[in-house]
Amino acid sequence: MKKSPTYFLSFTLTLISIFVACDKFEPMGPEESELLDGPIEGLSNSESIQFLDGDIAFNDAVFTSQNGLGPTFVATSCGSCHAGDGKGHPFTTLTRFGQSAPGINMFLKQGGPQQQNRALPGFEPEQIPDGATFSKLTPPATTGLGLLELVSDADLLDIADPNDTDGDGISGVPNWIEPPLYIIPAVNAIVQNGKYIHRFGKKAAAYNLMHQTVNAYNQDIGITSVFAPIDVFSGLEVEPEVDINTINDVVFYLQTLKAPIPRNQNDEEVKQGKNIFNQINCAGCHRPSLKTGYSSIAVLSNMQFNPYTDLLLHDMGSGLDDGYTEGNAETNEWRTPPLWGLGLSPNSQGGEYFLLHDGRAKSIEEAILLHGGEASRSKTQYDNLTQVDRNALLKFLESL
């Protein structure tokens, strides 16, 4: 029987109404400000493709014994330590050992500087040698790193105050280290006696995101590359287990991850907390604003952003002195961690907070109260706040 045009029009309208009705019942996705992953806005088509390639390599590629894993290792993929590009969990915490004085590690021939605490069947996980000092390091969030990479050395030196000339109790110094040979320094890099300012990692021991990525493949997953060809288990040079293109894609992915988006910035209590943050000089180390220089990735060039870090080393007191260091940092010195995205940390940490370098702080307030050294004045002022003002400050920090 031939159907009339009216029938087809009616049928089409019925289907549309069904799809619209179903759409109303679909759960709403999370707001962009509730997610840490995703690209920075403004990438070109080719850049977007490379971002996706890096995303797949970072989050989806899993290593096994068939493609280079082990026999000892810490993790099987990049994303397993940085779920949703957020902070790691105690289960993924790394252990570095052997360096108890700047520039000296006596345990490099005994598995240092990092413990591979897992192993394939038939092999034993690596043990920390007797007498080696060590520190546990919780993986950081990975968002906004490309912006941090582009802060000029000159700006960092302008912020540094090694002699505390302004008398605020805060010095801040760069970690000057000689980078590996495969690293190409930035065009505007400042060099002192063959050493360059490093800025990534808990002690600012990695020069840039290429350095950080190569180290992570080699030390965290036991995967060799042309840049780091030495197998962490045997100590021998082996064929690359990850290719250059993959490393470049992962580096690009990290460079172009968006910065965390602050939330509830018009909330009056959040505004009050921001004022208190500045009044008690938390901003002395957690610097609210930095700017990038030129980048071949156009969207990253000459951009002001708000990471709440100065990328410098600070004395954090005896309570946070783990007896281990990297590069030329002292054992009690830690690079200021960015605070952006802080309130979203539980999303990747199993619904809880695990803060500070080793995850020992189970709340933002506990992290504040464990500050010492150059942060002592700010901590004392926090202690003296009313509960109302404390709550406002904590709410502001959760909004970042």
N, C-alpha and C positions, 0 to 999 in steps of 0.2 A: 504494500500500500504506500503510495507516494505521500510524503509529509509536506505540509504547507509551510510557507515562509514564517507564518505566525508561530507554528509549532517550534521551529528552530530558534526563533527569537526568544520564546518562552523558556526553552530548554537552556539556552545560553545564560539568560538572566538567573535561572535557578542555580546553575553551577557557580556563577559569580557570588550569589548570596551565600552559598555553602562555604566557599573559600573565605569570604569576609567574616562569616560567623566563626569559622575555625580559627582564623587569625586572631580574633578577639580572645580566644581561650588559650592561645599559646602563651607560655610564660615569658615575661619581659626579660631581655638580657641585661646583664649588669651595666651600669653607667661606665663610660670610658674612664672616668676618674677613679673607679673602683678596680681598675686593671692596671698592672704594671707593664704587661707586654704590648706589643704593637709598634709600628714604625712611626718615626717623627713625620709630621705633615710636610708635604711639598716635595717628596722624592719624585724623580723623573720615572718614566716607564722602565728604562733599563735598570735604574737603581732599585726600583720596587722588585724587579725580578731577582736581582742579586740578594736583596733582603730576604726574599722567600727561600732562595737557595741556602742562605746562611741559617735561616730559621729551621729548615729541615735538618741541616747538619748539626745544629746545636741541640734541638729538642727531640728529633725523631730518630737520628742515627744512634744505634746501640751497638757497642763493640762486644764481641764474643771471642772465644779462642780461635774461631775460624778467620777472623779479620784483624787479629793483632792484640787482643786483650791479654794482659797478664804476662807471665803466670801470677804475678802479684800486682795489686792495684788498689785504688780507693773507690772509684766509681766506674760505671760502664757507659756513661754518656755525660755530656755537658749539662743537659737539662735535669739530670737526676740530682744534681747539687743545687740547682737554681730553678725550682719548680715555678712556672709562671713568671720567670725572670725575677723572682723574689729571693729573700734571704734563705739560707739553708737551715736545716734542722740538726740537732745534736747527732742524729744518725749519720749525717753526711759531713760532720766536722772533720777537718784535716789535722794532722799532727806534724809539726815541723820540729826538728831537733838538731842539737849539736853545736849551735853557735851561741856562745855565752859572752862573747866580746865582739865589738864591731869589726867586721871584715875577716874574722877567724872562725873556721869550722873544722875541727879536728876529726870529724866523723864522716866526711864525704866518701871515704872508701869503705864505710860500713853502712851504706844505705842512705846517708844524709843527702839533702837536707829534709826529706819528707818520708814519713813512714807509709809504706803500702800495707795497710792493715787488713786486706782481704786477699784471697788467693784462690786459684782454680783447684779443683779436686786433685789430690796427689801432691800438692805443694803447701808449704807452711807460710802464713802471713809473716811479714817482716816484724821483728821485735826491736824496740829501742835499745841501743847498746848501753851497757852499764856506764854510768858516769856522764851520760849526755843530758844536758838540760833540754827541756822541750816545752812547747806551747801548743794548745789546741786552738784552732782557728775556724770559726763558723763561716761558711761561704756567704759572701755579700750579695745583695741585689745587683742586677746587671743593667738596670735601666739608666739612661742618661749619660752613659760612660763616654760617648763620643764628644759630648760637650766638655766634660772634664779634661779629656785628652787635649783639647784645643786651647785651654787657658795658657797664656804665654808664660815662659820662664820669667820674663821681666816683671809681670804682674805678681807672680809668686814671691819674687825677691822683694818687691815693694811691700807685700803683706808681712813678710818675715821680720821678726824683731828679736834677733838672737841675744841682744844685750838688754832687752826689756827697757828700751829708752823712754817709753811713755809711762812706765811705772805701774802698769795694770796687773803685774804678776804673770803675764802671758808673753812668752817669747816666740816660739814657732820657728822651726828651721827646716830647710829642705833636706831630703836624703840624697846626697851626692854619691853616685855609684858609676863605675865604668860599665857601660852596657855590653852585651854580647856582640860579636862581630856582625851578625846578620841584621842588627838594628840600624835603620837609617834615621839619624836624628832629625828633628823638625828643623825647618829652614831658619826659624828664629830662635833656635836652641842656644843656651848659654853654657859654655864649657869651662871647667876649672880643673887644670891638671889632668885632662883626659876623662874627667868625670862629668856626668850630666844629672840634672834633677829628675828623679824618678817620682812617680805619683800614684801608682796603683798597688793594691794589696794593703794588708793591715799595717805594715811598716813602710809602705811606699817603696817597695823593693823592685817593682816592675816599671820599666820606662814608659811603655805605651801598650796599646791593646794587642799589637802583634806579639810583643814580649809576653804579656799575660796569657794569651791564647796558646802559644807554643809551650810555655811552661805547664799550663793546665793539661794539655794533651799528654805531655811526657810524664809529669809527676803524678797527676791525678788518675789517669787512665792507663799509663804505661805504654803510650802510643808514640812511636818515633816519627820524625819528619826530617826533611832535608836540613832544617834549622837546628833540630835537636836529635841527632841520629843515634845517641847512646841509649841502649836498652837499660832501664832502671833495675832489672833483675840480674842480668848477666854482667853488666858493665861494659859490654862490647858494642861496637858500631854495627848496626844492622840496616837492612833496606827500609826505606820510609814506609810506614804503615798508614799514613794519611797524606794525601797529595797537597801540593801547593794551592791549587784552586780551592779546595775545601777550607784550608786555613784562611785564605783571603776572604772567602765568603763569610766565615764565622766572624772574622775581624770586622768586616763591613756590617754584618748584622748587629754586633755590639756597638759599633759607631753610630748606627742609625736607629737604635731603639729610642723611643720617645722618652722624654723626661716625665717623672711622676707628676700627675695633675693634682694640685691641692684641692681640698674639699671644704665646704662650709666657711668660706672666707668672709662672708658677710655676717656671720653669727657674732653677736656682741661679746660673748664669752671668749670666743676665739680671738677676736681683736684685742681684748683685754690681756689674754695670754701672750699674744705677740709683743705687746708693750712690756710686759714683765720679763719676757725672754731677753729683750734688749736692755732693760733696766739692770738686771743682775749679770749682765755681760756674758751670757751664753754665746752671744754673737762674736765674742772675742776670738773664739776658735771656730765655731759653727757659723762661718761668714755667710750671711743670707744671699748675697749677690756676687756673681762672677761674670766674666764675658769671654767669648771666644775670639780668636783671631781669624785669619783667612783659612779656608778649607777648600779642597777640590770638590767636596760635596757641598754644593752651593747653599743648601738650606741650613748648614751648620755655621756658615761664616758670619762673623761680627754679630754675634747674638748674645744678649744679656739673659741670664738664667738664674734660678734660685735653688742651689743645691744644699746650702747650709753646711759648708765645709770650706777650709782654706787649703786643703791638700798638703798641709805641713805636719811635721812631727812635733809632738808636745810631751813633756814629762807629765805622766798621769799618776805619779805617786807610787809608793811601795806596794799598795794593795793590788795594783794592776801590773806589777813587775813579775813577769813569768820566768825571768832568768834566761830568756832566749831573745835573739834579735836577728835582723836581716840587714844586709848592706852595712851602712855606717850608723844606723840608729843604735841608741843605747837600749838596754833591756827594759827600761821603764818608759820608753818613748813609743807613742803610737800615732799613726796618721789620723787626723780628724775624720771620722766617717761622715759621709753625707747624711743628712736627716730627712731629705725628701723621700716620700714613700714609707716613712716610719710607721704610720698608722695602719698600713696594709700588710705589715710583716706577718701577723698571724695567719694570713691567707696561705702562705707557703710554709708556715712553721707548725702545721697541725692544730691551728686554732689558738695557739699560745704565743707569748713573746719569749725569745731566746736572744738577748741583746748583749752588747759589748763584744770584744773580739772573740771570746770563747763561748758565748751564749749563756754565761752564768746568771745574768740578770733576767728575772722572770716578769718584769714589768718595766715601764719607762721610769717610774719613780725609783725603783731599785737601781737602775742603771745610773741615774743622776747621783744617788747617794753613795755609789761606789767610786765616783770621780774623786781624784786627789791631785796632788802636785799643782800644776798650773791652774787647775779647775777648782782649787780649794775655796777661793773667795766666792765664786759663784755658788758652790755647793752650800757654803755657810749662809749665804743670802737666801738660798732656797729653803734651808732649814728654818729661817726666821720669817718666812712668808705665812700669812694666815691660810687656813685651809681653803678659803674661797679663792685666794690668789693661786695657791698650788693647783687647785682643780682647773682654773682657767689656763694656766701654763701647760698642764698635761693635755687639756683639750686642744690647745693650739698645736702641740707636738703631734697629736693623733691626727690632726687635719692635714699634715704635710704629705 
